[in-house]
Amino acid sequence: MMELNNEPSDYTTALVDEILHSIFFLGKINIPPYSPKDIVNDDEMYNALEDFFPEPFQRYSSQLPKRSPFSCVLDMIVHQEGQQNEDMIITRLKYLVGQLKEGNADKLVSSTICVSQNTNVQNSVRYYGVSMSTSGRNPGQIMVAAGINSWDKYVADAVMTYYPKGVKIPYFDGNIKIPESIRCQAFCLSRGTPKPPCRSCREMFGLTTSEVKKWAPGNCAETESLSNLLKQEKDVRMQVQTASETCTDMNREKAEEHVMGHLRLVLRMLQFKWDNNFYTPQTSSTEE
């Protein structure tokens, strides 16, 4: 992780800070739990990290991360390589995943990366996302709920339609249809080969696929990738189709309350005392 931050800036420092908080949080809710000391078991490294990144050590037991750690690793590599260098980004992530698997340190590693871009624009910006890098049902449901609170609203609405059990809720349909001009291609990170969208991604985002496998909504790399695209590409966002009569502000509020209620239930089951805040990554300038 520190090797990735070999040219520190406010941006990359915030990413390392966010990675630490997310890992410590997931260690805290693991069964059995892992403390930051268990995770960083070198005293010198532990002291250095706590000195330079104090907030993750102080907030991991009271605040929720907005995303899983590997999403931050992806952002770091995209920042270093440049978004246009798709092959190099995938190659570096594939190599990193292989290294972590060899060292038996792959519990929080994503299996899939996705690239989305507008094919109607020459040399358009590529937007990346990775699959949810958590282990177990409860951590996954927590991180998807956190994502619903931070993803682009269209994407969040689509995922929320099936949260938490993957079954469509009766009172709200936030499914969307992404424009045909959008390339949304996933790749397997262990092999580097293309991977078709699953049935959940077809239902939520209107992606074309013959795949019958259905992953838990919000876990796929397509979710994060499309969210990143829609947050930046306003023209594309205006072309997204939402057709359901149940997609109203009142029903959305009801669905959001359902998400938050389930999130609090899972946190109580895990005896996690949440202060109702999502963690804000710190930089050297924000700490001064």
Residue pairs with C-beta under 8 A, 6 or more apart in sequence:
1 16
1 19
1 73
2 16
4 12
4 16
4 73
4 76
4 77
4 80
5 12
5 13
5 15
5 16
5 76
7 80
10 283
10 284
10 285
11 79
11 283
12 76
12 79
13 283
13 284
14 281
14 282
14 283
15 72
15 75
15 76
15 79
15 281
16 53
16 72
17 53
17 55
17 56
17 281
17 282
17 283
18 65
18 66
18 67
18 72
18 279
18 281
19 69
19 72
19 73
20 49
20 53
20 56
20 57
21 55
21 56
21 59
21 60
21 63
21 65
21 279
21 281
22 65
22 67
22 68
22 69
22 72
22 279
23 39
23 69
23 108
24 36
24 39
24 56
24 57
24 60
25 60
25 61
25 63
25 64
25 65
25 279
26 65
26 68
26 69
26 108
26 134
26 139
27 33
27 34
27 35
27 36
27 38
27 39
27 60
28 34
28 35
28 60
28 61
28 272
29 138
29 139
29 142
29 270
29 272
30 135
30 136
30 139
31 136
36 46
36 50
36 56
36 57
36 60
37 46
40 46
40 49
49 57
50 57
53 282
54 287
55 279
55 282
55 287
56 279
59 279
61 272
61 273
62 273
62 274
62 275
62 277
63 274
63 275
63 277
63 278
63 279
64 142
64 146
64 274
64 277
64 278
64 279
65 143
65 146
65 278
65 279
66 146
66 147
66 149
66 150
66 278
66 279
67 143
67 146
67 147
67 150
67 224
68 108
68 110
68 132
68 133
68 134
68 143
69 108
69 133
70 108
70 109
70 110
70 130
70 133
71 110
71 129
71 130
71 133
71 224
73 93
73 96
74 89
74 93
74 110
74 113
74 128
74 129
74 130
77 89
77 92
77 93
77 96
78 89
78 128
81 88
81 89
81 92
83 89
83 125
83 126
83 127
83 128
84 123
84 126
86 115
86 126
89 113
89 128
90 113
90 187
90 189
90 192
91 192
93 113
93 130
93 189
94 189
94 190
94 191
94 192
97 106
97 109
97 110
97 189
97 190
98 190
100 106
100 109
101 109
101 190
107 135
108 133
108 134
108 135
109 133
109 189
110 130
110 131
110 132
110 133
110 189
110 221
111 131
111 188
111 189
111 190
112 130
112 131
112 186
112 187
112 188
112 189
112 195
112 220
112 221
113 128
113 129
113 130
113 131
113 186
113 187
113 189
113 221
114 128
114 129
114 130
114 184
114 185
114 186
114 187
114 220
114 221
114 222
114 224
114 225
114 226
115 126
115 127
115 128
115 183
115 184
115 185
115 186
115 187
115 225
116 126
116 127
116 128
116 129
116 182
116 183
116 184
116 185
116 222
116 225
116 226
116 228
116 229
117 124
117 125
117 126
117 127
117 182
117 183
117 229
118 124
118 125
118 181
118 182
118 183
118 229
118 233
118 236
119 181
119 182
119 183
120 181
125 232
125 233
127 225
127 226
127 228
127 229
127 232
128 224
128 225
128 228
129 221
129 222
129 223
129 224
129 225
129 226
129 227
129 228
130 189
130 221
130 224
131 219
131 220
131 221
132 140
132 143
132 144
132 218
132 219
132 220
134 140
134 142
134 143
138 266
138 269
138 270
140 216
140 219
141 163
141 164
141 262
141 263
141 266
142 263
142 266
142 267
144 159
144 163
144 164
144 216
144 217
144 218
144 219
145 163
145 164
145 259
145 260
145 262
145 263
145 266
146 263
146 278
147 156
147 159
147 218
147 223
147 224
147 227
148 156
148 159
148 160
148 163
148 218
148 256
148 259
149 156
149 278
150 278
151 159
151 223
151 224
151 227
152 226
152 227
152 228
152 230
152 231
152 237
154 174
154 176
154 230
154 237
154 240
154 242
155 176
155 205
155 223
155 226
155 227
155 230
156 174
156 227
157 172
157 174
157 176
157 242
157 247
157 252
157 255
158 174
158 175
158 176
158 204
158 205
158 217
159 174
159 204
159 217
159 218
159 223
160 172
160 174
160 252
160 255
160 256
160 259
161 168
161 169
161 172
161 173
161 174
161 175
161 204
161 217
161 255
162 168
162 169
162 200
162 203
162 204
162 217
163 169
163 217
163 218
163 255
163 258
163 259
163 262
164 259
164 262
166 200
166 214
166 216
166 217
169 255
169 258
171 246
171 251
171 254
171 255
172 246
172 247
172 251
172 252
172 254
172 255
173 244
173 246
173 247
174 242
174 244
174 247
174 252
174 255
175 203
175 204
175 205
175 206
175 242
175 244
176 204
176 205
176 206
176 240
176 241
176 242
177 205
177 206
177 240
177 241
177 242
177 243
178 184
178 205
178 206
178 207
178 226
178 240
179 236
179 239
179 240
181 236
181 239
182 226
182 229
182 236
184 197
184 205
184 207
184 222
184 225
184 226
185 194
186 194
186 195
186 196
186 197
186 220
186 221
186 222
187 193
187 194
187 195
188 194
188 195
196 209
196 210
196 211
197 205
197 207
197 208
197 209
197 211
197 220
197 222
198 209
198 211
198 213
198 214
198 215
198 220
199 209
199 211
199 212
199 213
199 214
200 214
200 215
200 216
200 217
200 220
201 207
201 209
201 220
201 222
201 223
202 208
202 209
202 211
204 217
204 223
205 222
205 226
206 241
207 222
217 223
229 236
230 236
230 237
230 240
264 274
267 274
